[in-house]
Amino acid sequence: KLEYSINDPEAPENHPRVWYIWRGNAILASMKGHEYALKHYLGTHHNAVAEDAPEHTEEVKWHDVAPLGKMDLVVDLNFRMDSSALYSDIVLPAASWYEKSDLNSTDLHSFIHPLGQAIAPVWESKTDWDIFKHIALSTSEYAQKYFAEPQKDIVLSPLSHDSEGEISQSVVKDWYLNECEAIPGKTTHKISIVDRDYTLIYQKYISLGKNIREKGLGAHGNHFSCEDAFDEMLRSNHFPVEHSNGQILPSIKEDEWAANAVLHLSTLTNGQLNVRAYQNMEKKTGMTLVDLGQGSRDVRIRYADLLAQPRRYNTSPIWSGLMTDGRAYAPYTYNVERLVPWRTLTGRQHIYLDHELYIDFGENLPTYKPSPKPEAYGDLRETIKEGEAKILNCLTPHGKWHIHSTYMENLRMLTLSRGCEPCWLNEEDADELGIKDNDWVEVYNDHGVYCTRAVVSSRIPRGVCIVYHVPERTVGIPKSQVRGNKRAGGHNSFTRIHLKPNYLAGGYGQFSYHFNYWGPIAPNRDTHVIVKRMEKLVW
């Protein structure tokens, strides 16, 4: 009998052991509760002093002693020595912005960015695409010895947003507690058995498989067939091919070839596929929509086109904005002007949420709720044992002069923020604390500590302090006086994860899961800290 790993996440057999960090600064920038990650993921030094919560779990097995150092290997693909690289076992030098060919986009505007390669990767660095290609090749070679035969893998998939699964049950029942029958894809997750041939990992990495030809593509409830587009890649001299296991498949061996494959098979950059997607939406909605794609039917955007000049992508049913005739992108115009149903259970915007979990928590209607008091969160239980202190609500917004943890470590950007990520304080709060502008301060609670300079400003509300993310644990971080002269951390050192139970709801209308779309997040805005002037600066 198999049980779910989630029932006992602290059992050694359920720990993740190998961690690849790619295109992110996970250990500090993304990791709310950074000091706990150092303690439990990596088993290294940390500045947390909090005691374990007295409350125990009921459905998840409780361990009195939490494991330390779960990871056996941390591999970081990086073009700079950021905080994640500092704590990794292996750092693979990756190519920087102008040393590789890649695509970059966002739903905040309607352009696709090419990362045009101006020079070859310097020294021993390689492009992201090539690094994973080499890993795939080595994996396939080792698999000849260790996994020579295909392995069967059981894959569990949640009831997905914008699929039939989100309307599969009218009330929420827990099959795990025998409240209903476990029916995969209806009352519980989908179950698939997948054959994994590890000896073919490399061949699968460098070639485009036939599942795209046979099953098509789509997103956000849209679908379109790609059979002719796939065959065109085999016939056309514009696309290289791979000969693999007696098959001829489109090649994505090089990064630019992969970029062209993405552009060729996307409704945003291939007008014919876009029209086809609108035709499918007409069948689903019974409305006339194809005209939205007719104007771009002949549009084909290749990687070289993006290098030559900025190009807007097509108006597409995958996104909710209408951009015909040069119109600026605005979300939901597709729903408002063309009356396409919203992606909710009713197909409309509504303020009443008919879900048992929301009803139980009193959030089925929009109702004002004040933030819980600091005592409820317990961020300062150990810290304030030292005596009276002024408690501030600390916010960690996106950086003023950079994007996440990138683009700030140069003289011009650092000059804008005093060479660091300072702590912004209200002038009256600062006066009460005896802090003057540009003083060194410690921002701390039970979870960790961050040392930086103070910016005293009337623009900051009383009772609030702001530390923009993301400072790095590389340079400019002194030792903390309140944590035993150990090196201080970053903006996520004094945060921790707060899970809102409502966001765990799934499998019911718009509450169904989709990656980076609907699911549990880790809000950390109700973090409380103490800010104290540093008496002595020690590096």
C-alpha atoms as one frame of an Amber mdcrd trajectory, in Angstrom:
protein
   0.000   0.000   0.000   1.386   3.389  -1.018   0.741   6.556   0.923   1.174
  10.115  -0.249   4.476  11.766   0.582   2.565  14.847   1.702   1.192  12.816
   4.627   4.702  12.659   6.102   6.901  15.281   4.427   9.620  15.026   7.087
  10.250  11.312   6.607  13.745  10.883   5.092  12.428   8.861   2.154  10.174
  11.781   1.208  12.827  14.508   1.198  13.859  16.033  -2.110  17.563  15.323
  -2.458  18.768  17.164  -5.565  17.911  20.798  -6.258  18.588  22.547  -9.549
  18.290  26.336  -9.320  17.825  27.968 -12.708  16.894  31.513 -13.723  16.192
  32.523 -10.171  17.709  33.406  -6.821  15.669  30.875  -4.908  17.613  30.624
  -1.665  17.232  34.312  -0.790  15.117  36.291  -3.255  12.238  33.797  -3.455
  12.584  31.959  -0.160  10.283  33.501   2.424  11.651  32.231   5.683  15.192
  32.305   4.301  16.840  31.396   7.597  14.659  28.283   7.917  15.736  27.235
   4.434  19.351  27.497   5.562  18.543  25.430   8.647  16.295  22.704   7.279
  17.104  22.534   3.556  20.848  23.023   3.791  21.700  22.313   7.430  23.984
  25.326   7.730  24.339  28.448   9.900  21.278  30.648  10.413  19.988  33.512
  12.555  16.553  32.181  13.569  15.780  32.005  17.297  12.077  31.093  17.132
  10.776  28.058  18.984   8.619  25.507  17.172   4.923  26.331  17.312   3.110
  24.421  20.073   0.223  23.524  17.749   0.573  20.159  16.011  -0.865  18.964
  12.719  -3.649  16.392  12.586  -3.679  14.928   9.074   0.075  15.312   8.480
   2.421  13.260  10.652   4.182  15.384  13.254   7.890  15.004  14.091   9.110
  16.515  17.353  12.562  17.095  15.876  12.521  18.640  12.414  15.221  17.301
  10.067  18.250  19.443   9.260  19.990  19.527   5.887  17.536  17.668   3.653
  19.371  18.366   0.406  22.282  16.195  -0.752  23.163  18.298  -3.780  22.362
  21.866  -4.839  23.290  22.846  -8.397  22.956  26.465  -9.501  23.028  27.690
 -13.108  24.105  31.286 -12.746  25.968  34.119 -14.430  26.804  35.814 -11.124
  27.735  34.866  -7.588  24.442  35.707  -5.889  23.151  34.376  -2.579  21.899
  31.115  -4.088  25.275  30.481  -5.684  26.993  31.084  -2.338  25.068  28.197
  -0.780  25.237  25.788  -3.739  27.476  22.729  -4.005  28.041  23.271  -7.716
  27.758  26.519  -9.660  27.585  26.038 -13.418  28.720  29.274 -15.125  25.901
  30.386 -17.410  26.062  32.841 -20.282  24.933  36.374 -19.564  22.395  38.534
 -21.431  24.316  39.201 -24.646  25.997  35.803 -24.867  23.028  33.621 -25.778
  19.933  33.410 -27.947  16.715  33.238 -25.990  13.140  34.505 -25.762  11.743
  36.638 -22.985   8.191  37.855 -22.572   5.637  38.983 -20.023   1.886  39.473
 -19.839   2.464  43.104 -18.839   2.970  44.246 -22.430   2.594  42.908 -25.963
   6.184  42.488 -27.150   8.510  39.490 -27.251  12.129  40.173 -26.311  14.916
  38.326 -28.103  18.157  37.957 -26.186  20.384  38.391 -29.218  23.805  36.789
 -28.896  26.436  39.469 -29.512  29.463  37.423 -28.430  30.154  33.807 -27.562
  29.901  32.856 -23.873  33.104  33.931 -22.144  35.596  31.697 -20.361  34.006
  28.383 -19.321  30.404  29.591 -19.353  27.771  28.027 -21.591  24.240  28.984
 -22.556  21.410  27.665 -20.399  20.273  25.525 -23.309  23.709  23.963 -23.754
  24.177  23.303 -20.036  20.984  21.277 -19.832  21.857  19.611 -23.122  25.137
  18.365 -21.635  23.326  17.202 -18.488  20.804  15.334 -20.669  23.629  13.678
 -22.627  25.423  12.542 -19.460  22.150  11.275 -17.990  21.472   9.185 -21.100
  24.982   7.743 -21.001  24.724   6.758 -17.326  21.235   5.360 -17.934  22.737
   2.721 -20.231  24.199   1.201 -17.051  21.633   2.025 -14.368  18.289   2.348
 -16.224  18.790   0.414 -19.424  15.114  -0.574 -19.573  12.170   1.865 -19.591
  10.721   2.595 -16.155   7.040   3.071 -15.404   6.244   6.254 -13.522   2.943
   7.107 -11.832   2.124  10.765 -12.434  -0.602  12.538 -10.464  -2.153  15.674
 -11.986  -4.569  18.025 -10.200  -8.025  18.875 -11.479  -6.944  21.671 -13.773
  -8.165  25.192 -14.361  -9.897  25.756 -17.724 -10.575  22.043 -18.161 -13.503
  19.669 -17.721 -12.129  18.830 -14.290 -13.229  22.156 -12.834 -16.920  21.331
 -13.296 -16.701  17.681 -12.268 -18.368  17.954  -8.849 -21.079  20.161  -7.421
 -20.014  19.893  -3.779 -16.612  19.353  -2.225 -16.169  15.894  -0.742 -12.969
  14.298   0.525 -12.531  10.888  -1.021  -9.520  10.311   1.242 -11.870  10.329
   4.234 -14.341   8.022   2.421 -16.852  10.831   1.948 -17.206   9.803  -1.695
 -15.815   7.391  -4.245 -12.340   8.181  -5.587 -12.881   8.761  -9.318  -9.705
  10.019 -11.054 -10.383  13.235 -12.939 -13.675  13.835 -11.156 -13.517  13.523
  -7.381  -9.749  13.195  -7.185  -6.632  13.954  -9.182  -5.897  12.337 -12.517
  -3.566   9.334 -12.559  -1.310   8.572 -15.508   1.263   5.848 -16.061   4.175
   7.164 -18.102   7.044   5.161 -19.583  10.381   6.850 -18.842  13.234   5.760
 -21.085  16.206   7.491 -19.514  18.530   6.303 -22.264  16.619   8.603 -24.648
  16.675  11.749 -22.497  19.230  13.414 -24.762  17.409  12.534 -27.985  14.165
  13.836 -26.535  15.904  17.017 -25.432  17.259  17.888 -28.879  14.172  16.952
 -30.918  10.493  17.886 -30.972   8.326  14.850 -30.266   5.237  13.744 -32.179
   2.831  14.328 -29.299   2.552  17.905 -30.538   1.530  16.653 -33.973  -0.970
  14.154 -32.615  -2.457  16.032 -29.650  -2.011  19.689 -30.572  -1.288  22.569
 -28.217  -3.183  25.116 -26.159  -3.433  27.014 -22.904  -6.048  28.650 -20.665
  -8.881  26.534 -22.034  -7.907  26.981 -25.695  -6.755  24.254 -28.045  -5.571
  24.066 -31.634  -4.213  21.278 -33.827  -0.618  21.537 -35.059  -0.400  18.646
 -37.515   0.258  20.780 -40.597   2.602  23.145 -38.749   4.612  20.182 -37.451
   4.808  18.609 -40.910   5.913  21.942 -42.360   8.913  21.855 -40.031   9.911
  18.511 -41.548   9.413  19.581 -45.174  10.756  23.109 -45.026  14.413  23.949
 -45.420  13.952  26.629 -42.752  13.925  24.061 -39.929  16.723  21.545 -39.215
  15.784  17.946 -38.380  17.077  15.103 -36.205  17.148  11.409 -37.115  16.147
   9.567 -33.948  15.188   5.883 -33.533  14.152   5.606 -37.165  12.135   8.832
 -37.004  12.730  12.231 -38.544  11.829  14.970 -36.080  12.264  18.750 -35.960
  15.553  19.608 -34.284  15.825  21.932 -31.303  19.465  21.089 -30.656  20.580
  24.732 -30.681  18.975  27.524 -28.675  17.981  29.571 -31.724  16.390  26.498
 -33.341  14.340  25.972 -30.173  13.274  29.627 -30.201  12.095  29.325 -33.806
  10.132  26.174 -32.948   8.336  28.044 -30.146   7.528  30.968 -32.442   6.342
  28.656 -35.230   3.924  26.770 -32.957   2.485  29.725 -31.028  -0.769  31.514
 -31.830   0.938  34.749 -30.811   3.442  34.531 -33.657   1.785  32.212 -36.209
  -1.360  33.769 -37.674  -2.790  30.565 -39.162  -2.694  28.763 -35.832  -4.244
  31.830 -34.243  -7.243  31.730 -36.606  -7.610  28.027 -35.869  -7.677  28.704
 -32.126 -10.417  31.316 -32.617 -12.407  28.816 -34.686 -12.255  26.377 -31.780
 -13.393  29.101 -29.392 -16.354  29.809 -31.676 -17.424  26.185 -31.268 -17.095
  26.410 -27.485 -18.912  29.728 -27.067 -21.288  29.846 -30.052 -20.063  33.374
 -30.807 -18.366  34.978 -33.811 -14.688  35.471 -32.988 -12.597  34.507 -36.027
 -12.544  38.088 -37.277 -10.196  38.917 -34.399  -7.516  36.751 -35.974  -8.172
  37.344 -39.671  -6.047  40.477 -39.832  -2.975  38.565 -38.688  -3.621  35.311
 -40.604  -0.478  35.767 -42.699   1.749  36.905 -39.846   4.787  34.734 -39.193
   7.406  35.969 -36.761  10.793  34.273 -36.666  13.682  34.851 -34.320  15.567
  36.876 -36.924  12.541  39.174 -37.272  12.657  39.940 -33.553  16.354  40.763
 -33.764  15.710  43.153 -36.642  13.014  45.206 -34.906  10.503  45.028 -32.016
   7.398  43.049 -32.970   4.021  42.918 -31.227   2.422  39.542 -30.998  -1.023
  38.716 -32.361  -4.320  39.224 -30.598  -4.911  35.667 -29.381  -7.690  33.821
 -27.517  -5.058  32.600 -25.064  -4.916  36.116 -23.595  -7.809  38.410 -22.745
  -6.686  41.645 -24.403  -7.654  42.933 -27.856  -4.828  44.606 -29.788  -6.172
  44.934 -33.318  -5.278  48.062 -35.326  -2.444  49.022 -33.004  -4.611  49.196
 -29.912  -2.792  49.160 -26.572  -3.143  45.933 -24.626  -5.789  46.042 -21.910
  -6.860  42.860 -20.113 -10.398  41.473 -20.279 -11.472  43.550 -23.295 -12.045
  40.150 -24.949 -14.688  39.364 -22.313 -16.256  42.806 -22.045 -16.531  43.744
 -25.723 -17.003  40.325 -27.349 -19.022  38.852 -24.463 -16.818  35.783 -24.165
 -17.633  34.117 -20.825 -15.267  34.822 -17.971 -13.236  31.892 -16.678 -15.428
  31.355 -13.640 -18.024  28.777 -12.675 -20.859  31.039 -13.856 -19.032  32.586
 -16.810 -19.569  36.002 -15.236 -17.830  38.296 -12.800 -19.347  37.757  -9.396
 -18.620  38.708  -5.825 -20.263  35.724  -4.136 -18.004  32.665  -3.926 -20.108
  29.537  -3.536 -17.491  27.266  -2.025 -17.645  25.519   1.341 -14.143  26.559
   2.351 -14.821  30.229   1.615 -18.137  30.051   3.448 -16.501  28.439   6.498
 -13.875  31.190   6.647 -16.429  33.949   6.115 -14.883  35.021   2.815 -17.669
  34.070   0.439 -18.532  37.781   0.229 -16.057  40.687   0.202 -15.926  41.787
   3.818 -13.420  44.011   5.579 -11.235  42.175   8.047  -8.529  43.963  10.012
  -5.093  42.400  10.056  -4.453  40.159  13.050  -2.405  41.723  15.813   1.337
  40.990  15.989   0.731  38.690  18.959  -1.327  36.387  16.737   1.578  35.832
  14.359   4.195  35.434  17.066   7.088  36.872  15.054   8.569  38.495  18.177
   7.938  36.076  21.044  11.623  35.459  21.746  12.855  38.861  20.605  10.768
  41.008  22.944  11.770  38.998  26.005  14.661  41.460  26.218  12.263  44.287
  27.151  10.018  46.951  25.674  10.399  47.644  21.969   8.671  49.538  19.191
   7.084  47.043  16.802   6.886  47.965  13.119   5.067  46.288  10.241   7.760
  45.523   7.653   6.967  45.401   3.934   9.276  43.970   1.260   8.127  45.420
  -2.092   9.772  44.886  -5.461  12.997  46.804  -5.899  12.975  50.466  -6.870
  16.023  50.325  -9.136  16.150  46.759 -10.420  14.148  43.682 -11.425  14.078
  41.077  -8.662  17.739  40.462  -7.780  19.117  41.406 -11.189  20.332  44.588
 -12.897  21.298  46.508  -9.745  24.903  45.580  -9.011  26.580  48.371 -10.896
  27.735  51.782  -9.774  24.882  53.782 -11.313  22.114  51.670  -9.802  23.761
  51.321  -6.410  24.312  55.076  -6.227  20.544  55.553  -6.350  20.075  53.544
  -3.158  23.160  54.358  -1.066  25.028  51.291  -2.265  22.635  48.849  -0.602
  18.983  48.076   0.067  18.231  50.480   2.941  15.458  50.332   5.513  12.946
  53.156   4.970  11.504  54.602   8.189   8.945  57.242   9.069  10.657  60.331
  10.508   8.635  60.279  13.739   9.298  56.567  14.289  12.989  57.143  13.609
  13.097  60.013  16.094  11.559  57.837  18.819  14.137  55.129  18.084  17.064
  57.554  18.087  17.833  56.807  14.449  19.109  59.460  12.053  19.178  59.300
   8.271  21.970  57.014   6.967  22.590  55.361  10.357  23.272  51.636  10.300
  20.346  49.693  11.755  19.313  46.118  12.459  15.899  44.910  11.301  15.095
  41.730  13.195  12.596  39.372  14.781  12.541  35.723  15.839  13.071  34.534
  12.274  16.259  36.422  11.413  18.046  39.743  11.041  19.055  42.172   8.291
  21.628  44.953   8.772  21.537  48.011   6.522  21.409  51.803   6.430  18.316
  53.793   7.379  16.475  56.180   5.079  14.300  58.522   7.129  11.370  59.849
   5.102   7.998  61.488   5.707   6.637  59.416   2.810   6.590  56.269   4.941
   3.465  55.854   7.142   3.930  55.605  10.885   4.241  52.067  12.171   5.624
  50.805   8.863   9.137  50.187   7.566  10.117  49.118   4.063  13.025  46.969
   2.867  12.989  46.602  -0.907  14.098  43.260  -2.196  16.693  41.820  -2.992
  19.875  42.442  -1.002  22.542  39.782  -1.474  24.614  38.030   1.178  27.738
  38.870  -0.769  29.137  42.338  -0.009  27.930  45.175   2.199  26.284  42.925
   4.817  27.848  43.470   8.269  27.690  41.207  11.299  24.688  41.399  13.596
  25.004  42.492  17.213  21.646  40.996  18.229  22.477  37.545  16.836  25.854
  36.852  18.388  28.086  38.640  15.889  27.030  36.343  13.045  26.701  37.652
   9.488  23.274  39.186   8.864  20.943  38.008   6.106  18.620  39.635   3.584
  15.064  40.887   3.238  13.597  37.379   3.564  15.528  36.644   6.752  12.777
  38.158   8.904   9.851  36.755   6.885   8.204  33.358   6.965   5.513  31.633
   4.971   1.878  32.284   5.863  -0.446  29.931   3.998  -3.978  31.187   3.542
  -6.237  28.112   3.740  -8.707  29.424   1.140  -6.053  29.163  -1.560  -5.791
  25.426  -0.947  -9.280  24.944  -2.378  -9.224  23.067  -5.673 -11.210  21.136
  -8.225 -14.212  23.451  -8.225 -14.759  26.079 -10.908 -12.244  28.891 -10.945
 -10.721  27.458  -7.765  -9.005  24.730  -9.794  -5.225  24.627  -9.837  -2.951
  25.876 -12.575   0.742  26.645 -12.185   1.387  30.334 -11.475  -2.311  31.000
 -12.049  -4.327  29.613  -9.153  -2.936  27.894  -6.086  -1.505  28.510  -2.620
   0.824  31.491  -2.367   2.989  32.632   0.517   1.824  36.094   1.608   4.233
  37.756   4.001   2.937  41.309   4.335   1.908  40.889   7.987   5.518  40.581
   9.153   6.472  42.466  12.307   9.991  43.517  13.242  12.034  45.648  15.591
  14.424  48.242  14.159  17.431  49.142  16.277  20.363  51.463  15.689  23.703
  49.643  15.476  26.203  50.831  18.058  29.253  49.404  16.309  29.758  48.372
  12.691  31.658  45.084  12.383  32.512  43.533   9.017
